[in-house]
Amino acid sequence: MKSVQPSCRPVSKVIVSQSLTFALWLIAGVFSAEVALAQTQPTFDIEDNRLKLPAAIEFETGTATIQPTSTASLDHIKAYLDAKSYITTLRIEGHVCCGTSDVDAQKLSEQRALAIAAYLVSKGVDCKRLLPVGFGPTKPIADGTTPEGRAQNNRIEIKNAALKDRPIGGMPTDGGGKVAGDPCAGR
């Protein structure tokens, strides 16, 4: 009769094998959690102290009525403020090109900046962190004689104005624009 030897491994190899398996399982779990967290947290790109938005914020022509297609960009601004509590003042810059007059363009730029502030406040952003400012036609970034240039000049820019209640770069928090109004008014 043939003798059958039980399959035995030294205890140390079993422990190492189980420890290695557990370590790999743990690493895989941590990595999966980090990937899931990274996928759920938005990323924020800043260029020249300006928050880059997923898309341009658009308004109905000649008005301060925000287009529904702008919701993703507006919610991106809110998420940015939620994630960056040390940003104590965020400047919302309205820029309008080629209105019927510079006065009308200035007024519309202020109304648009204030409309964005109102939207953000309605979504729970502290109104004291928002500074809506209008620049009218004073800061064009493209040739205003073409439709494409006018579209680029009609824009909203979101800029950090103060960190922990200190103006950035020693500049006035309004950036040289005209403060559009108090986003806390009536609250």
C-alpha positions in Angstrom: 0.0 0.0 0.0 1.2 3.3 -0.9 1.5 5.8 1.8 -0.2 9.2 1.3 1.6 12.2 2.7 -0.7 15.0 3.8 0.0 18.2 2.0 1.6 20.4 4.5 3.2 23.8 4.2 5.2 25.3 6.9 3.2 27.7 9.0 5.5 30.6 8.1 4.6 30.3 4.4 0.9 30.1 5.2 1.1 33.3 7.3 3.2 35.1 4.7 0.8 34.0 1.9 -2.2 35.2 3.9 -0.5 38.4 4.9 0.4 39.1 1.3 -3.1 38.4 0.2 -4.5 40.7 2.8 -2.1 43.4 1.9 -2.9 43.2 -1.8 -6.6 43.3 -0.9 -6.1 46.3 1.4 -4.1 48.2 -1.3 -6.7 47.4 -3.9 -9.5 48.7 -1.6 -7.6 51.9 -0.8 -6.8 52.5 -4.5 -10.4 51.9 -5.5 -11.6 54.3 -2.8 -9.1 57.0 -4.0 -10.2 56.5 -7.6 -13.9 56.8 -6.6 -13.2 59.9 -4.5 -11.3 61.5 -7.4 -14.1 60.7 -9.8 -16.7 62.4 -7.5 -14.7 65.5 -6.6 -14.6 68.2 -9.3 -11.2 69.6 -10.3 -10.7 73.4 -10.4 -8.3 75.0 -12.8 -7.1 78.6 -12.1 -5.4 80.6 -14.8 -4.3 84.2 -14.1 -6.3 84.1 -10.8 -9.4 83.3 -12.9 -11.5 80.1 -12.3 -11.8 78.3 -15.6 -15.4 77.2 -16.1 -16.7 74.1 -18.0 -18.5 76.4 -20.4 -19.3 80.1 -20.9 -22.1 81.5 -18.8 -24.7 82.7 -21.3 -27.6 85.2 -21.0 -30.6 85.9 -23.1 -29.6 88.6 -25.6 -29.5 92.1 -24.1 -30.7 90.9 -20.7 -29.4 89.6 -17.3 -31.5 86.5 -17.6 -29.2 83.4 -17.3 -29.6 80.7 -19.9 -30.5 77.3 -18.5 -27.5 75.9 -20.3 -25.2 77.7 -17.9 -26.3 75.7 -14.8 -23.2 73.4 -14.9 -20.8 76.3 -14.9 -22.7 78.1 -12.1 -22.8 74.9 -10.0 -19.0 74.6 -10.7 -18.5 78.0 -9.1 -20.6 76.9 -6.0 -18.6 73.6 -5.7 -15.4 75.7 -5.9 -16.5 77.9 -3.0 -17.6 74.9 -1.1 -14.2 73.3 -1.5 -12.1 76.4 -0.9 -13.3 77.9 2.4 -10.2 80.1 2.6 -11.4 82.1 -0.4 -13.3 84.7 1.5 -14.1 87.0 -1.5 -14.9 85.8 -5.0 -15.2 88.6 -7.6 -17.9 88.0 -10.3 -16.9 90.2 -13.2 -19.4 91.1 -15.8 -18.1 92.3 -19.2 -20.4 93.5 -22.0 -19.3 94.7 -25.4 -21.0 96.9 -27.9 -24.2 97.9 -26.2 -26.2 100.8 -27.5 -24.0 103.0 -25.4 -21.1 102.5 -22.9 -23.5 103.5 -20.1 -26.0 100.7 -21.1 -23.1 98.2 -21.5 -21.9 99.1 -18.0 -25.3 98.7 -16.5 -25.9 95.4 -18.2 -22.5 94.1 -17.1 -23.4 94.9 -13.5 -26.9 93.3 -13.7 -25.4 90.1 -15.1 -22.7 89.9 -12.3 -25.5 90.5 -9.7 -27.7 87.8 -11.4 -24.9 85.3 -11.0 -24.4 86.3 -7.3 -28.2 85.9 -6.7 -28.1 82.4 -8.3 -25.2 81.3 -6.1 -26.8 82.7 -2.9 -30.1 80.8 -3.8 -27.9 77.6 -3.9 -26.5 78.3 -0.4 -23.4 80.3 -1.0 -22.8 82.9 1.7 -23.6 86.3 0.1 -20.7 87.9 2.0 -18.2 85.9 -0.1 -19.4 87.3 -3.4 -18.5 90.6 -5.0 -20.4 91.3 -8.2 -18.6 93.9 -10.3 -19.3 95.4 -13.8 -16.7 96.4 -16.3 -19.0 97.3 -19.2 -16.9 97.5 -22.4 -13.7 98.6 -20.7 -11.8 95.3 -20.9 -12.3 93.7 -24.3 -10.3 90.5 -25.1 -11.1 90.3 -28.8 -11.9 92.6 -31.8 -15.5 93.8 -31.2 -16.1 94.4 -34.9 -16.9 90.7 -35.6 -19.7 88.6 -34.2 -17.1 86.2 -32.8 -15.2 89.0 -31.1 -18.3 90.5 -29.6 -19.3 87.0 -28.3 -15.9 86.7 -26.6 -16.1 90.2 -25.1 -19.6 89.5 -23.6 -18.4 87.3 -20.8 -18.3 86.6 -17.1 -15.0 86.0 -15.3 -14.7 84.5 -11.8 -11.7 85.7 -9.9 -10.3 85.2 -6.4 -10.4 88.6 -4.7 -9.4 87.8 -1.1 -7.9 84.9 0.7 -8.7 84.7 4.5 -10.0 88.3 4.3 -6.8 89.6 2.7 -7.0 91.1 -0.8 -4.9 89.3 -3.3 -1.7 91.1 -4.5 -2.6 94.2 -2.5 -5.1 95.1 -5.2 -8.6 96.4 -4.4 -11.0 93.5 -4.2 -13.2 95.2 -6.9 -10.4 94.9 -9.5 -11.1 98.4 -10.7 -14.7 97.7 -11.8 -17.9 99.2 -10.5 -19.5 97.2 -7.6 -22.9 96.1 -9.0 -24.7 95.9 -5.7 -24.9 94.0 -2.5 -25.7 90.3 -2.9 -26.9 90.3 0.7 -29.5 93.0 0.2 -33.0 91.8 1.1 -31.6 88.7 3.1 
